[in-house]
Amino acid sequence: MPLFSVVIPTHNRADLLCYTIQGVLNQDFDDYEIIVSDNFSCDNTKQIIRSFSDKRIKYISTVKYLSAGDSWDFAIYDAKGKYIVMMPDDDCMTPKFLSTMAPFAQSEEVNLISCITGRYYYPDFPKPSFRNQLHIEPFTDRVLEFSALETLKKWHYLDCRLVPLPSAVMSRKIIDIVKSKIGRFFFNPAPDYCASSMILSFGGSFILVDRPLLAFGDCAKTYRSTVKIIPGVTIYSPLGDMNNPFEVALLKGHYSINVFVESLFKSKCNLPENFFDFKFAWALYFSEYYSGMQDKKREGYNIERDELEYKNVVSKLTPGLLDNYSNELAIRYNMQKQGPQLVSGQNIILQGEQNGFSNILECASKLEVLSQVNKK
């Protein structure tokens, strides 16, 4: 049994997938398997995978196109590792990613491990001024250990600073427990958020390596690119292939806060016994949702339907519910002061042409050195 199963779900992104696979093969650690799960691609994905001759790579494919949650669930079916790493096909590991995670994966108390990233903007990114840039968020270069349940409590107050990456390292033991209870593990619209919250609900420790160990890709095909509208450009969004991505959240608008809340609530529905003691900050939710609507309105989106829905839902709320805003904000602020502290500040922005990288693989190979040299 390998220590890690690196699982790469992919769909019609062969041009990006090659970098992701090679980034795993470039690890300075070899106790892993790679599973590439092809979600009914019609490009040259299979040919790209076959071009790698490494026996640790296993190729599987679906018989029809699946939504994100179904695709991820299919992808882990044959994974044999003690820990699962879901690796998006537009991201790329630095060479020390797995070797850095490995010591923490030996502990029975650690169910979730993550790191911070350098965000890489591909040469086709819709906003020209960002192309082939690397943005590195501030970091302490330390290993931070958090209580899983305290972290989940912060999530209920919408403190999203500790939300793990899609490529977080997840305990296979917990995944199997969840699957035995409810028959599956990943759910739409954000399989990574829902998975992380369910894992945290089992307690133990959450480890954050506060060092950039992953190049987090943003390109024309990446959902994260839809956060900012680019006038006249249509950007792919996986939410578009779901009939109703928001099934349990009170509001249905496509805002980042709602993706997070929908995922949290689905976890509560899946494992009610694990979430019984957590109180949700409703006033903060409605406030941040409203701010998200206004941000999109300023960016040129038509949000009339969302505004009407918001007014209708708010009019039916329990009287006084939104009056808790100041109290909830104070609770969140006090929780943020507890436990290990993250740093804040401006991102380091590096241009590829001046720093020797022209794609995400080259960026990932240089990320650790570049981040240390340019650390503020």
N, C-alpha and C positions, 0 to 999 in steps of 0.2 A: 504494500500500500504506500503510494507516494505521500509526502507531507502535504503537498499542494496540488489541487486540480485547478489549472488556469483555464477557465471556460470562456470562449469567445463567441457570443451570438452575432451573426452577421446577416445582412440582407443587401445585396446589390451594391456593395462598397468594396469590390475587389481592389480598387486602386488605393484604398486606405488600409485594408486588411493586411496587405503584405508587410507594412511597417509594424503593425501590432504584433504579428507573429514573430517577426525578426527581433523585436524588442524583448519578447519572452526568451527566445533562443540565446540572446546576448547576456543572460543572467550569469553572475559569478557563483551560482548555486544550482545544483542539478537534481534535487529531489522533488521533481514535479512531473506532471503530465499536462498536455495541452489538448483540449477538446474544442474543435471548431464546429459550431452548429450552424449550418446553412439554412436560413429561413426562406426556402423556395426562391433562391436568387435566379435571375435570368441573364446575368452577365458571366464573366469568366472566373467566378469565385472558385469553382472546383479545380480549374487549371492552376490558379495561383497556389492553392493549398498543395496540390500534387508537385509543384515545383520545389517544395521543401522536402528533403529526404530524411528528416529526423524521425526516428521510430516513436518518439514520444508524442507525436501529433496524431490525433484520431479525428477523422472527418465523419460527421453525421449530418443528415438532412431531413427536413420535414417534407411531407407529401403535399402540403398546401401552405399558403401564407398564413402565419399566425400573428396575433397581436403581441405586443412586447411581453406582457406577463406570461402568456402561453408559450411563447418562444423560449423565454428564459427557463421556464419549468421543464420544457422538453430538453433543453441543453444540458441540464445537470443530471439527467436520468442515469447515465452510465458513469458519472464522475466517481472516482475511487479515493480521492485524497481525504486526509483528515481535516483539511481546511479548503474551502472553496473560494476562488477569486474570480468574480465575474468581470471580464475585461471587455469594455466596449471596443468596437472595431475601428474607432477613430482616435483612440488614446494609445499611449506607448509607455512601457515601463523604463525606468532608468536601470542600468545594469545591477544595482545593489538593492532593488526593490525586494525580491524574495529573501535574500540573505539577511536583510535588516528585519524582516517580519518573522523569520524562522525562530529566533529564541523565544518570542512571545507565544508562538504557536505550540510550544511545548507545555504551557501551563493549562491545567484543567479549569482554572478560574477565568481565563480570558476567552471570551466568545466572539469578540469583534475587534479588529485591528484596522486602523486606517492611517493616512498620512496627509500632508498638504501637497499642493501641486504647483507646477508651473503651467500656466494656460498658454497653449500654442495656437496661434491663428494661422490656418492653412493659407497657401497662396491664392486659393479661390474664395476666401472669406468675402462676403458681400460688401463689407466696408473697406475700401482700398487702403486707407491709412493704417489699418491693423494687420495687413497681410504680412506673413512670415515674421511675426513678432512673438516674443516670449514675455509673458507677464508673470512675475513671481510675487506672491503675496508675502507680507512680513512673517518671519518665523523665528523661533527661539533656539532651534537646533537641539532641542531636548526631547526626551520621551516622557509624555504626560499620561498618567493613569487616572481614569475617572470611574466613579461608580456607575454601573450601567443603569441602575434604577434612578439615580439622581439626574443622570443625563436625560432619561426619558421624561422625568418630571419637568425638566427645562423645556423639552419639546412641547409639552402641553401648554407652556406659556410662550410658545412660538419663538424660543431662543434657538435659532437654526444654525448657530455658529459651529456646532459640533456634529452636524449631519455628515455621516461618512460618505466617501466617494462611491460611485457605482462599483469600483474595483476594490472595495473594502474586503478584507480577509475575514471570512465567516466560518464559524464552527460547523462542521458537518454533523456533529452530534445533535446540535440544536435544530438544524434543518430537518434531520430525520424525525425528531420528536414532533415538530410542527406538521410534517407530512403525515405522520401516523394519526394525528388528531383531526386534520381537516382535509387531507388528501392531496394537498399541493403546497407550494411555498411562495411563489411569486404571483403578484397581482398588479393589474393596471391601476392608474395610468403611469405610476413610477415604481417599477418592481424593486428598485434599490432602496427607496425610502421605506416601503412597506416591510421589506425583509429586515432592514436594520432595526426598525422599531420592534418587530416581533422578537428578534434576537435579544435586544436590550431588556425586554420584559422578563427574561429568565434570570436576570441578575448577573452577578459576577463583575468583571472589569471590562472596561472599554479602553483600549490603548490607542493613543494618537501619537504617531511619530511626527513631531513638529519640524519637519524637514521636507523639502520638495523631492519626492521619489517617483513622481509620475508626471509625464507630459499629458495634459488634459486638452484634447483636441477640439477646436471649433472650426467648422468649415461650412460650405453652402448646404450640405446635407445633414447638418447637426441640429437637433431640436433646440439646444441652448442658444443657437443663433437667432431664434425667433423672439428673444427677450427684447431686442431693439429692432424696430421696424426699419427697413431699408426701402424708401419709396420706389415703387416700380419694380421691385424684385420679389418674386415668390419663393419662399424658403420652405423646404420640406419640414413637416411636423408629424411625428408618429401618433399624436393625439387624433389626427385626422382619420385614422383607420379604425377608430373605436366609435361605436354607435352612441355610447353614453359613458365617457370616461369618468364622470363624476356621479357616482351612484349613491353615496352616503353623505357627502358634504352638503350643507344646507344651500349653498350657492353653487352655481354651475359654470361660472366664467372661467376661461382658460388663463388663470394667473398663477404665478409661481407659488404664492402662499396657498392657493387652493389645491394645487398638486400635492403639496406637503400635507395639508390637513386631510384631504381625501385618503392619502396613504396611511396616516395615523389612525383615522377612524376605521378603515378597513381592518387594520391590525387589531383594534379594540373589538370589532365584530367577530374576528376569527378566534381570538383568545380572550374572551371576556373575563375569565378568572384571573388572568395576568394583569389586566388593566383596571380592575375594580376600584382601586384606591387613588386613581389619578383624576384630578380635577382639571377641566379644560378652561382656558381663558377666553371666554366667548367675546367679551368686549374688545380684547386685543385683536381677535380674528376679524371682526367686522371693521375695525379701524384700519387694519393693514390691507384688507380686501379693498376697502374704499380708496386707500392711497394707491393701490395697484391699478384700479380703474382710472384714476386721474392721471397717473403716469402714462398709461396707454392713450388716453385722450389727448394729452399734450404731444404725443408722438405721432398723432394722425389717425389713430384707430377710431372706428365708429363703435361706441360702446353703449348706444341707446338701449339696446335690449338688456344688457347687464345692469344698467342704471335702473330700469323699470323693475327688474327682478329684485334688485337690492332693496328698493323702496318697499316693494310688496312684502318681502320676507321680514324686514325690520318692523313694519307696521304690525306684524302678528307675533312679535317676540313677547316673552314674559315681561311685564312692566318692571322697569328698574334694572334689567339685565345689563344694558349698556352703560349704566351709571357706575359700574365696577371698574371702568377703565383705569382710573388713577391708582386704585388699589392693586389691580393686576400688574400695572406697569411697575409699581414699587416692589411687588413680590419678585417679578422677573429681574429687576435690578439687583436685589439682594441675593438672589440665587446665582447671578453671574459673578458675584464677588467670592463665592464659595468654590473651593477646589483649585486645581492648577489654573493659572491664568494664561490666556493667549495674548499676543501682542497685536497692536493695531498700527496703522500708518499707511503710507502710500506704497503702491506696488513698484517693484523694480521692472522697468520696461527695456527690453533688449531687442535690437533689430538683427535679423538673421544675417544680413549681408556683412555687418561689422563684427559678427561673433562666430562665423564659420558654420552656420547651419542653413539649409534650404528646404528641409522637410522635417516631419515630426520625429523620425528615427534619429537623424543627426542631432536634433534638438535634445532628445532624451539622453543621448550618449554624452552630451556636454552639460546637462542640466545641473548636476551636482557641483561641478567645478565652477560653472557660471554663477550659481546661486551663492556659493561661498565667497568668491572673488568680489561680487557686487553687493554682498550683504550690507545693509545699513545699520 
